[in-house]
Amino acid sequence: MLTVGQRVLKRRHLLVATAGALAIAAPAMAQETRSSVVEELVVTAPNYVATTNVAATKVAIPLIETPQSISVVTRDQIDLLNLQNLQQVVRYTSGVVGENFGSDERYDWLTLRGFNPVEYIDGLQAPVGSVSNVGLDLWGAQSVEILKGPSGVLYGQTPPGGLVNITMRRPQADFSAEAQAQYGSYEDKQVAGDITGTLMNGVEGRLTGLWRDRQTQTDFVKSKRTFIAPAVTFHMAPDTDMTLLAYYQKDRVSGDGGGFLPTQGTLLPNPNVHLGSSFNAGEPTYNVFRREQYGIGYEFNHTFNSALSFHQNAKYSTSQSYSQSVYGAGIETDLRTLDRYNFVFPENIKQFAVDSRLEAHGSTGAIEHVALLGVDYRNLTNRSDFGFAFGPTLDLVNPVYGVPVTRPALFPYLRQRQQQTGIYAQDEMKLDHWRLTLSARQDWLDTRNSGVSVSDQATTYRVGVNYVFDSGLAPYASYSTSFLPVSGADFNGNPFVPSTGKQVEVGVKFEPRNLPRDVKIFTSAAVYDLTQQHVITQDPNPSHAFFSIQTGEVQVKGVELEGIARIHERLSLNGDYSYTDSEVTKSNGPDLHKQLPIVPRHKASLFADYTQQTGPLAGLGGGVGVRYQSAFYGDPANTLQSRSQVLVDALLHYNIQEWKVSLNASNLLDKNYVQHCAAVSQCFYGARRILFVTIGRKW
């Protein structure tokens, strides 16, 4: 059997041109095709446009019926654009900004509606600690779901901006396999593979793996990664199945100074030296980042009858990392001597999470219900230490590396155990064209750190309404809330309560109906007003120096437009625009009435790819993408502003039978720019041009 990406479908094709790339007048087309000539059509991305998603409601409800702004990047999109990490995934997605620290091999730095989203894997929070993501490789993903706005009602503690969920690849009954090799800029060498199929009667398996070895745009930096993800599905009965899911990833990044360049010589002029994007402010023979992480769990489904089913997913996961780094601390008055710090940070995170829920379908009179009742539990431990000292200085004009560096002594940083239990309920009610979604949740959170215990509880909810026209147009409105724990206490010893988020969002989604089978379009527009309260700010009482109070507030307002289309298995389109107005509305610090860092007011992008699917050039295609990002501030006080940027991406690809060859270019014009400066000693360059060739085969 041929794979989905290579199977040949026979269809009747029009001999006349379509009215336009996004033409909606399809019924007449469908009738005319019955009398047209039969020819072969190579289908390369049948699932490019997502129409259903589970992450936002934990129920398979169509996207146009979900009262929340959601972006779904499918495996077909990832493969066509050859995306390699979450930071690249969001390039053509509204409301979210990636690559905030340029070329970083360790983590995926994202800003979603002004806040750093938390990463989830298969609907359960990843084992995150000091950073809100774990840098999981994208090769193992079946799709990436970006939930925008407060999502606490189904997931518990989350930032008000939203969350990102990675759904891992699942076993399939039909055999398929893929292998690919890649070589590119900075000696990027990578091999990857994926195989799935039926192992025996009622048992399906899948194995996904990747190995990578490369350098980066920063001098003396090397990065290695090993990733493997096995999965097995057992169909224990016609109404019962269980899928075992696991992943393992090992990373090693050596020599990286992490950026931390001074403003003089990067964002600002320096009469002595210009520090380019390749300059390393660290110690190549001393600096190292190591991480090993894995997760093992299951997804269980049982259908009692047509009205009631049970679903449960659980995962035990760990992330052990060790960071040892000399990095820039600021430039001296001679404008050539760089002071440096020496920081060591080992972190060991272990987590068990389980989510159990009943899904019920029924009706009360004319109203149809899809109800959900669930309970989830998460137990996380974080044991981390730190060591800090002054490192050796570095002459920026004539840098000499390799001086002896002594690792500082380690001290306890966190000895934390956090347990969260949540009970939630949801009901989506359907009456003719109307959809009303009501959701509520109660959380209990116990945190113990170095012998000190704090108990919190929070109630979150969401109310949303949609009206779905027969044409596929669906306006909606929603109100949603979230909460996020805050560590520490005020001057009087009172522990901080969780910060809260609330949002009003109105929008419209459009999924045209009655289109030909090979034309898929999904567009959306949203306007939102988001507020975070109980934010930490400094205590104004002069006798309470170094203490904080919880009277801060942040407001983010925005407009988001997004569209994606796949036309006749030839033309792929992705486009988005975001307007984001952020402001710290209450604060006792210098950030009062300032914009949030790394939140550009304007972001816009457009990508188009055309693939010839018939004739002697069948399988040959290419695409171009343009990304625009307006200027934004990197520091809370808004004293350091990076410039606006326009970047261009491009790709060429050729499919011939089971083989595919592609050439990708990221930042094609090699724009050299400072991505942002978080302080006068913390500037980071954006990613320079990257070219890579991929050769792959499918079975």
Steps between C-alpha positions, in 0.01 A plus 500: 500500500631846416535755780267794538765735373554300182180323418360569157136590478294493182267790464314687228657833435354822356629618164417858586683732736366568847370846579778557755729335753244520779188468284192397690278430199559126515164324450503562124857376489399176669232440236723572201770261617277200425558545127867597508811306414647260756863562595728411786550740787781470753370588848778631727320683784136388537483612864665839458194684637369389841125510562465322835699528821475341843739720701265797553201303631642146557221387267521457121300813417547679164718809520221728376288390799772574756464843667873563521774608266706191411776436248573142396816414308464151353770248414441577132581867561809409701622270223430734209670797665767274656454665839748385764383647830211682669664837441475445126148355522357834617659706221172501304263497798321800648538619858824317577864603455791253491880502485510759778865424578614438146675172428454303825556123487356430847145632524212639294455861608146619421283797594125441468273801541772663710584202725722191487275199431540172686576192290272195512563157351198287408273717713715477816739766620863436409752470787580870496698683768704817467394521133140448384595248226728199461623547142344174377600420142230567244571182300289305747194725467182410316370854550555815702201676657528860621220599737481877532371672811422365848466120493488423871152352489623171352870506586536664841791737562595667172621846393224734381642512148432132433686174450659284231419128473703248300311189394746219435478266199263207546520145359303431181359172371629550143872455453704807417859600554721800438874563514683822431847651513579869528805720458516875531658818627739484795572135415148395593484120469177318580340163433144412599251223451144394574325164454151386590263214426322194637723280716244224552125463516370789710843652564652795315842649553708804414862598542634849437863603536747777422872573534653844446848653518562861405668828578325838524547858386694567823868411482618182679149374581407138430163334549406130506160338541361146516124446498291181497127448551339153497121449515273195505120486473305201633143454377389293797137489390282668236423774752830511693850600401819610670801674352836491677706810424862574585778736399866549586718796407862575578660839428850635535594857408864592555675835484191723498515839674125542462527844340525753786680754284526869601292764326817689404623316195167336414187714530710814553832603337835432666811686374722202582315198367186371335377174647344292226249220525779242515674651803518272803502678837540174690781249561482232227700238692306555825143571401268202463129420512387140545147366522337160506123474504246228450132432540307176513125468528179388339174612346197282583156520338188295572155548348215374716234579240412765246437749780783445749877450474801517733842645417818508704853606423793477739873565476807478719770734373835634607739770385853513635714789383837646587614846392852634554569835341725804502306784338505876447425729795560842345769706331746720691564870438781424255232352271710189431521304827203270561429401856357150532309287747544130572170319561427132559144366517410129526126427497324168554125485435273199541128500437201269495178627341168330431176631349176295516171607348154379406352619171123487458282564194128553540212742463244685705215575267635681195836571664788260430774469760865397492591497869832442671574422864862451601763500770873542454798473732860612469790434735823683416832514683775746413842466655742764377821664617699800390853627512601856423833684476678761291664360191812618319473815290521489122667747265239564230757636254742208539309219674707222656310191611608202705607664825449276805152527650410360841149368541328684786368310802137388478221608736138381519262700282176299504386198696146522376210262486177613340174307492201621304155343490226636277136413440338637188174481307393617157187493291473594135135551411372502142171653396457539127787731398585605857784357708531589869806377693509519880809385692601521866791370706619490860870454580687422820873562496746407774861618469778408739842657457789444742260412780258790442148403385248716318147397403307677227167443333338663201178490301512557126230496236417570139180605324486495123236524232519430125256533216587272208348604165439243230769672294765411759518848652505490882515816714570440869552674835658370819613590849773289663723503807826348624730497802874460557673442837738766628783404732615712793342715770460866591675687781253365759558141393167460320550260206410635159172383349492380138491762230181489295418555136173591334414561137216611279531381141274539200575369157389315191616178336433395143523151356327510158256216434427312177854529370665233287669228700844638415428859606529579870488847652486620858517864609444680829496847651500591869494809720588458867552690826721311747586603858737345753451600865685437828833559326810541716636854531743661743378609844480884503569518875865614531542292816404186304794500260540184291141394567208486257124538509234361269333808357640492146282464191564439130261553211535368146259587219528371151368406159598177325433384145602161367433288194617173356405329175587200287372531141477202262802335665712766330484833680562537874441834671572618854440857608462690825495847653514597867457833673598481867471794740653414838529723806599462863203686648593470870853485639733664750799453272643662186277280281183694587306586181771332293463224242581139582843381377521311170145587398499672157190703420488362147584159363408383151604215277401329176618170359406346164611171350405359161560137403440369149300182551442376143691466177875449443590747781271338755651530848706813429416799716622793701390763744584841640415647839530859623497588871467849648541598863484856627741649752458401864662556837721241662504632858211574740587871524482536120844658461637249247313463172586263218429595141221365281594214271390343172624146443460272199481121494503279190495135401524276195385140503462212259306179553568212263327176583600419861787750513504864603779754477463849648708811547396734781616853569418677826577874499588468132643853468721442807365795698745578781315653792487525878190309602466677835687640799358412842757724675816693409696176548246262345470534124416210270532470123228357282551181301707554185445327165474124520504278190450126514433216257278208594480169314227263609321185397159364595363148483 
